[in-house]
Amino acid sequence: MEQPTGFVMAVDAVTRHVMSARPDAPVRPDVPRPARLVVTRRLAAGALRRLADHIQPRPVPAPPACRT
């Protein structure tokens, strides 16, 4: 009983999808959003940088030079 309704909805969805890729399809402008949580991001980046500096292994010291 619901199969014709599903078929009509599927055909309509496929038609909209196919027609959206056409060159004359309507274009919606992409509105840039303002940055959010700038302070929080900077604090998190600073904390992660300090943690990475703390965890990073130290370079191996050079072996002592032999004196002859």
C-alpha positions in Angstrom: 0.0 0.0 0.0 2.8 2.4 0.8 5.0 1.3 -2.1 3.6 3.9 -4.6 4.3 6.7 -2.1 7.9 5.5 -1.6 8.4 5.2 -5.3 7.2 8.8 -5.9 9.4 10.1 -3.1 12.4 8.2 -4.4 12.0 9.5 -8.0 11.5 13.1 -6.7 14.7 12.8 -4.5 16.7 11.4 -7.4 15.5 14.1 -9.8 16.4 16.8 -7.3 19.9 15.2 -6.9 20.5 14.9 -10.6 19.3 18.4 -11.4 21.5 19.9 -8.7 24.6 19.1 -10.7 23.5 21.0 -13.8 25.4 24.1 -14.8 22.3 26.3 -14.5 21.5 25.0 -11.0 20.8 27.7 -8.5 23.8 28.7 -6.5 23.7 29.6 -2.8 26.4 32.0 -1.6 28.6 30.6 1.1 28.4 33.1 4.0 31.5 33.0 6.2 30.8 32.6 9.8 32.6 34.5 12.5 35.3 32.6 14.4 34.1 31.2 17.7 36.1 30.3 20.8 39.2 32.0 19.6 40.6 32.4 23.2 39.8 28.8 24.1 41.5 27.6 20.9 44.7 29.6 21.6 44.8 28.4 25.2 44.4 24.8 24.2 47.1 25.2 21.5 49.5 26.7 24.0 48.8 23.9 26.5 49.3 21.2 23.8 52.6 22.9 22.7 54.0 23.0 26.2 53.0 19.3 26.7 54.6 18.4 23.5 57.8 20.2 24.5 57.8 18.4 27.8 57.2 14.9 26.3 59.6 15.3 23.4 62.7 13.2 24.0 66.0 15.0 24.4 68.7 14.5 21.8 71.4 11.9 22.5 74.5 13.6 23.8 77.6 13.3 21.7 80.1 10.7 22.9 83.2 12.1 24.5 86.1 12.8 22.2 89.2 10.6 22.8 92.4 12.4 23.7 95.6 10.9 22.5 
